Amino acid sequence: MNKKLKNLVKESYNNGQLDQETVVYIAARLSRKDLKHYISLLKQEEAKHEVLVTSAEKLSSEDVGKIQKLYPGMNVIHSVDKSMINGVRIVENNKEYEINLNRTFHDIIGFLSTHD
């Protein structure tokens, strides 16, 4: 059944985009157990098409354009996290890249406090 569900996930896409009508059609015909697994597989597949960008401030359209060029064909989703102070976090298909001034400060303070 796992292979069948993986094929259904592939069929849920039309031209690289998730087709809502197809998803609804498939979901209505699955058992509760298979539906949970199908949704889980869809989420995993969607994660392959998304890049999550978090920054301390709203990015300019120029910066978003630069990120989009780095990840062609991917859906760039931007969010703001004021606790970052300054920096950016990029998550792409389970890979996370982060440059964060707040974390750097804490690392420096931690290093200094252990070497008194």
C-alpha positions, -999 to +999 in steps of 0.1 A: +000+000+000+029+023+007+040+023-030+004+029-040+002+059-018+035+073-031+021+070-066-011+088-055+011+116-042+028+119-076-006+119-093-017+147-069+006+172-088-002+189-121+027+208-137+047+208-105+018+223-085-005+205-060-039+200-076-065+206-050-093+188-069-072+157-073-063+157-036-099+160-026-109+132-050-082+109-037-087+117+000-125+109-003-116+074-014-090+064+012-095+047+046-087+068+077-054+050+081-043+055+045-055+091+045-032+099+074-003+083+056-013+101+023-013+135+041+020+128+057+035+119+023+020+150+008+036+172+035+070+156+028+066+162-009+055+198-004+086+204+018+108+195-012+092+224-031+095+250-004+122+272+011+114+287+045+132+320+051+131+336+085+147+370+092+146+397+119+130+422+096+108+420+065+131+413+035+131+437+006+118+425-027+154+427-040+165+403-013+136+379-019+145+380-056+181+370-048+169+341-027+145+330-054+174+330-079+193+306-055+163+283-054+147+283-089+113+266-091+109+266-053+082+284-033+100+309-010+080+315+022+092+344+043+085+350+080+098+375+105+112+366+139+122+397+160+141+375+185+168+369+159+180+406+163+198+404+130+204+375+107+186+350+085+176+313+087+169+293+055+154+258+057+153+238+025+142+202+025+155+194+060+187+214+056+190+245+078+213+274+073+214+301+099+234+333+105+221+349+136+237+378+156+217+368+187+231+333+187+266+346+181+264+369+211+252+340+233+280+318+220+306+345+228+292+350+263+291+313+269+327+309+257+339+338+279+321+326+310+337+292+307+372+307+304+372+330+335 
